[in-house]
């Protein structure tokens, strides 16, 4: 397809197709596919939404423009890619991203639009390489870390494994309490996903921020690089001259790193030491191939402060720092805002794309409203979906405990699930090949009323099964929402001319009572509190009451097993 808009007639209506791939490998169903732009892997837009009028244009520059003579002794993935070398890590990324070839991965890394955060030390400990960039699938990061008042190493390791189970592609250790070195070492030894940190937290443990020196900065960066940390958040974009722009904000500086360094600058009346020492920081990070996650120390902490002068001026500096890191051969991603009105999200994403020359954008949320504490995993994943569609490469999860406290185990799961929904939804909308395949398979199972297949294909089978069995613990040709006579899916399946529900691979034999609840499913229902303990116990042990089973294995609530009136009565009881 070409770059021009392609119109397909639907009566008097036209579809605004832009040439994007169909996210379904086999183009299943009747949907026309994605309304996104045609992907140009190796070009400035890769997978991208169409620009609303007035959006900043993509930068014409790449990492190639800031290092015209590639290093003949490569250390980092960026340096290898510039020389045309396909590394083992690039090959592994291509295996994990089947829509990309190893050559495309190499080319995207060479331009700076993709990073492979893989410290050489962590690789030796079992890190499974992955990529962050808009040519790849949208990634999700989970935050964890001990605080001075909560958690320890064992609990943090449990959170690590729990986060990865529920879809985290990277994990950041934000510990500010306990033995930070021991905790970080334990996490790195057990993690197969990249680990990021904010080194300034360790630099000032048991010290005052005013005492921070360049020597302390380099010592801690060297220490964490040797341990195997894959990416560092460095708040080098907050400058002394930015501080006056904060005075009228409703909530000032909400980044811990940003506020600490602002205090240091005010105390010493000097420039940010992270900025002044940036080139030397690059040298430390290059030695181990630690990637930058350039911190947004002046990100807005509320909608009222979004897209303001402080935020934009810092982003301009982050663009400069991106260029300087690339010149040193260091991989870079850029962090983005956390509270943005929905209508401003596209502009924020595309301004970063322009100023930072397509370097991967890593955003927290953003939250699109501030008045739902306790539900900010929802308010933020709404913004995160839009952010990924408009250009963000990785989404930092938000849990229900955001702004309220340290997340516990279930909060971590809720945050991961919400953000997997956001990331997956954006990938489908962008037309990434194969992104919708799993959805199509589940749709076919749903159309066939094959409940077990339906659950097996879902992201969280235990939760889906528990929700179903809470109302009706029989796998039959309807669910408790509509009942037998009102089930539109069952009716569609019975219409001979329809393809719906007739895929032989999803056919099922006859209704049957579902198996007893697993321990996980039992816990889900107990926590929900909808059923009494006795009812949950009955489902867990399958002690049958009035729902008798016929000799054919059908439950007596099924109209093929008993007369219709009896079936209806049992459904309603």
N, C-alpha and C positions, 0 to 999 in steps of 0.2 A: 504494500500500500504506500501511497505517497504522502507527503507532509500536509497536503491540503485537506480541508474538511470534506468528508465523504457523506453524502446524504442518501439515506435509504427511505423509500416512501412507505408510509403506513397510512394509507388513505390520504388525507389532507395534511398529515403530520410528517415531519422530517426528524430523523435521529441525528444528533450532533456527533457522529463518529469522527474521531481524529486519527484513526489508523492504529490504535493500540491493539495488542494481541488479545485474543479471547482467553480469559483466565482459566477456561476449561480446556484441558488438553484435547479431548475428543469433541469439543464444542457441543456438549450435551444440552438437551432442552431447547427452548425457543428464544432465550435471551440473545440480543445482538452482541453482548460482550461488554467491553469497557469503553467509557467515554473519555478516557485519558489520552494523552498524546502518544504517538508511536514512539516506542523506546529507541533510543540511539545509544546503544552500548559503545563507549568510546567517544561519545559526543557530550555536549554540555547538559543535556536534560535526562539521559537514561530513562528511568520510569518517572513520569511527571504528570501532574495535573495541568490542564490548559490554564494559561494566565488570565485572570480577571483583568480588564483594562486598568492601566495605571500601575501594574506590578513591576518591580525592578527586573530588568532583563538579566539572564544568566551572564556570568563573567566569561569573557573570551580567554582568560588566562588559566593555566593549570600549574601543577607543581613543576612541570618541565621548564616553565619560564623563569623559575627562581634557582635553577641549578643547571646552567647550560652545559657544564662539563661534569658528567656523572662520575662519582667516586669509583676509581678502578679497584679499590679494595672494599667491596660492599660488606656491610654488617646488618643493616636493617632491611626489612621487606621492601621498603621504598627504594633503597639503593639497588637491590637486586633487580627490581622491576624496571628501573631506569636503564639498566644494562641489557634488558631483554631476557633475563633469566627467569625461568619458571621454577620456583622453589617447591619443596615438598609440602610446605604449608599452603601454597597456592593451589596445588593439586588437590589437597584435602578439602579446601573451601569449595572447589568445583564439584567434588563428590557430594558435598552437603547442599549445594545450590545447583540442582540439575538443569536449571535454565541457563547456566553460565558455563562456558568452557574455561579451562585453565588459562588459555591465552587471553580471554576477556578479563579474567580476574587479574592477571598480571598487568594488563593495560590500564585497568581502572585504578589499581594501586599506584602505578607509575604517574598517573595524572593527579594523585592526591585525593580523588573522589571516593576511595575505598581504603580502609585500613584493616590490617590483620594484627590485632593486639596480642602479641605472643612474645613475651620475654624469653630469651634463650634459656634462662635458668628454669623457668616454669615449663617450657617445652620438654626439658629433660626429666621433669617430674610427672609427665603424663597429660599436659594440657592438650585438648583437642582443638586444633585451630579453627577459627570462624572468622567471618568478615562483617564489617559494618560499613555500609555505603548504600546510596540510593539505587545502585544496580542490583543489590542483593535484597533478600527478604528483610522486612522490617524486624529489628531486634528489640528485645526487652531486657532491661536491667533491673535487678532487685537490690535494694539497699539492706544492709544488716550492720550489726556492730554493737559491742558492749558499751554501756554508759557507766558513769561513776556510781550509779545507784541500781543498776539492773543488768543481769545476764553475766555469763562467763564463757569460757572457751567451749565447753561441751554444748551449751545451749546455742552458741553461735554456729558450731559445726552442724547441729541439727537443723538450724535455719538455712544453712548453705544447701544441704541435701534436699530439704523441703522446697526451697526456691527453685532448684534445678528440676525437681520432679514436676513442678507446676509451670515450667516453661521458661524460666529465666535463662537468657543467653549469656549474660555476664552478671557478676555480683560485685558490688562495692562494699568494702569493709570500712565503715565509718566510725570505728570504735574510738571512744574518748575516755574510756575507763578500764581499769584492770591492767594486766600485763600485755601491752599492745604488741610487742615483738613476738611473744609466745603465741598469742591469738592469731596474728597474721601468718606466722610460720605454719601453724596447724591448718589454717584455712587453705594456704597454698599447696600444702602436701596432699590435701584431700580433694582439691577442686580440679575438675576437668574443663571448667569454663574459665575465661579470663577474669582476673581479679583486679579491680581498681581501688585506689585509695586517695585520700586527701592528705598529703604528707604534712601539711602545716599543723594538723592536729597533734601529731607525734613530736613535732619540733618544739612545741610549747608545753608539753606535758610537765606539770609541776613547776612551770615557769610563767613569767609574765610576758605577754606579747611584746611589750616595749623592749624586752631584752633580746629579741630575735636579731641574729647577725647573719651575714652571708656564710660564715663558717658553719653555723648550725644548719642552715639550709642545705648546703652541699653534703654535710655528714649524713643527714637523714635521707636525702635522696639516694645517696650511694648505698646506704644500709638497706633501704627498701628495694632498690634495683637488684642488689645481690640476693635478696630473699626470693625474688621472682615475680614481683608485682608487674602486671602487664600494662597498666595505664595509670598515669598520675593526673589528678585534677590540680592544676596550677592556676591560681588567681592572679595572673600577671597583667590583666587588662584593666584593673582598677587603678587609675592614676590619681595623683595628688590633685590635679586640676579638675577632676570629676566631682570632688567632694561637695562643692557649693551647689551642685544640681540636686543634691539629696534633701536639702533643708525643707522643702515644701512637700515632700512625699508624706502620704498618710501613714506609712509604716516603715520608712527609712530603708536600711539595708537588711535584708533577711538572709543573705548568704553568710554562714559562719565565717568562711575564709575571707569574704569581702569585708565584713565588719571588723574582723581582727586586723586586717592590713590597713583599713582606713584609720583605725585607732593608732596603729604604729606610725603612719604617715603624719597624722596630726600631732602626735607626741614629739616626733623627731623633726617635723617640718622638712621632710625629705621625700623623694620619689619612692614608689613601691619597690622594695628590694627584689621582688620577683621579676619585675620589669627590667630593672637595672642589671640583674644577673642572668637575664634570659639566655643569652648565647652560651654562657658557661653551663647553664642548666641543660641546654640541648646536648652539649658534649657528654654529660653524664648519662643522659637517657639514650643517646645513640649507642653507647658502648654495650648496652644490654638489650637494645631494641625495645625500650619502653615507649609507648605511645603517649602523646599529649591528649588530655581532655581539657581544653582551655576553659577554665571556669568562668561562669558569668556572675561575678561578684556583685554586680549591680542589677541583677534580675529583679523584676517587680514582685512584691509580696502581696499584692492585691490588685484588683482590676483598675482601681483608681490611679495606679502608678504605672500601668502598662504602656509600652511603646513611648516612653518619655525620653527626654534628652539624655539623662544619665545612662539609660540602657543602650541607646543608639550610639552614643559616643564610645562607650566601652566596646560595643560590637565592632566599631571601626578599628579600634586598637587590636581586637582579636584577629581581624583580617590581616593587619600588619604582622602580628606574631605568627600567624599561619605561614606567611611568606618567609619569615626568618627561620622557622623550624624546618620548612621544606628545604631551604638553602643549606641547612645543616644535615639533611638526610633523615630527619626524624618524622615519623608518621603523626598525623594530627586529626583530631575531631574537635568540634566546638560545642560548648554547652549553651543551651537556650532557656528562654524564660519559663516561669512556672505559673503565672497568673495572667491570662490574656483574654479579653472579650472575644467571643467566637468570631466576630466580624473582622478582627485584626490578625487572626492566626495566619492566613495566607500571606499577608504582607510581611510578617515577622519571618516566616520560613524563607520567602524569596529574597528578602533583603540580605539575610545571611548567605544564601546561595550566591548572591552577587558580590558582597564584600569579602567573603572568605573563599571565593573561587571554587565553590562546589565541595569544599571539605565537608565530610559527614557532620550532620547536625544532630546533637544528642539533647533531647528536651525532657524536662520534668513536667509531665502533663501535656499542655497546661490546663489548670483549672479554668472553667469558663464562668463560674459563679463562686462567690466567697461565703455564702450563707448556709451551707449544708455540712458543717463539721460532723464527722462520724460517717459521712457518705462521700468523702472526697475521692475515694477510688472511682466513684461513678462520675462526679463532676469533672474529674480530670481525664478520665478515659474518653469522654466525649471530645474534649479538646485534643487529646492525643491522636484520635482517629483522623481528625482534620489535619493535624500537624504532619502526620506520616503521609497522608495523601498529597499534601502540598510541599513535601520535601524532606522532612525529618527522617533520619536513618535509624536512630535508636530512641526508644522511649523509656524513660526512667519511671518505674512504677510508683504509684501512690497507694497507700493502704488506708483502711478506715481509721487508723490511728493518727493519720497526718494532722499536724498542728495540736495533737492532744496527748501523745505519749509514745513510748517505744512499742513498736508492733510486736504482737505475740504470734504464735504459730499460725492460727487461723487467719489473722490479719494479713500475714505474708501470702497465704494461699489466695485470699480475696483480691489482693493487689495484683498478683501474678495473673490470675484468671481474667480480671478486668482488662489488663494490658495485652494479654494474648488475643482477646477479642478485638481490641483496637488495632493491633498490628496486623492480624489476619484480615480484618475488614478492609484496611487500607491496601494491602497487597492485592486483594481481589479487585478493588476499585482501580488500581493502577494497571491492571492487566498483566500482572506477572504470570508468565506461562505456568500452568499447573496449580496456581494458587487456589482455584475453586474446586479442584478435583475431589477433595475430601467432602466438601459440601454436597457435591452432586451424588456421591456414593451414599451419603446419609439420606439425601432426598429420595433416592430410589428405595432404600430400606423403609423409609416412612411411607412412601406410596404403596409399597407392598404390605404394609402393616406388619412387617417383620420386626417385632419389638426387640428381640435379642440382638439382631444385627444393628438395629437403630442405636442401642446402647453401646455396643462394641465399637462402633465407628465414632462415637461422640468424644469430646475432649475429656469429660469426667464421667465415665460410665457408672461408677458407684452412685454419684449424686443423681444422675438421670434415672437410674433404676429405682432408687429410693423414692424419688418424687412420684414415679408412676405407681409403685406398689403401695404408697401411702393411701391411695384412693381405691385401687383395684389391683389385687395381686394375681391377676389372670392375664396372660398374653393372648388376646383375642382380637377380633376385627373391629375394634373401636377402643376408645379410652374413656375415662370417667368425665372428661370435659363435655362431650356431646352425647355419649351413650350410643346404643346400637342404631336406632332409627334415624338419628340426626348426623351421623358421621359422614361428612362430605367426601373424605378420602375413600371410605368403604364404597360409597355410591359411585364415585368416579372409577374405581377399580372394576366395578360390576358392569360399567358401560362398555359394550363390546368394541366400539369404534375407538375408544381411548387407549393410548399406550400406557397410561398411568397404572403403576403397580404390577405390570405384567412381565417385568424382567425376570427371566428364569433363575438367575443367580441369587435372587432375593425372595424366591417363593418359599413359603413355609407350609408345613403339613396341616396342622390343626391347632386350635386353641389349647393351651395348657397352663396349668398353675405354675407360676414362676418359682424358682428355687428359693430356699430360705435365705433371708438377708445375710449378707456377709457382715463381719464385725464393723467394717467401715460404714456400710449402709445403715446398720442398726444405730451407730453413733450419730449419723446425719439426722435420722428421724427423732432420736432422743433429744438432740439439740434444738430441733425445730419446735418441739413441744405441742404439735398439733394433735398427735395421737396420745392416748393414755399409755402408761408403762405396760399395762396388760395387752393393749393392742399391738404395741411394738414387739413385745415378747411373742405374741401369737405369730407375727410375720417372721420373726427370727427363728422360730421353731417349727413353723408351718403346722400348728395345731388348728385344724379346720373346724369352723363353726357351721353356719347355715349354708355357706357356699359349697354345696356338694359337688363331687366330680362324677361324671357319668362313666360308663364302661368304655366309651371312646376317648376318654381323657379330657372331655370338654367340661368347663365349669358350668354350673347350672344357671349362671347369669347370662349365658349365651343363647340366643334365640333359636339356634339350630339344635340345642340340646334339650330344651324344654319348651313348653308353649310360650308364646310371646308375652302374655300377661304375667306369667310367673317370672320370666326373665326381667321384664321391666320392673316388677315389684322388688326383685333382688337388687337391681341396679340402683334403685331409688332408696333402698333401706340402708 
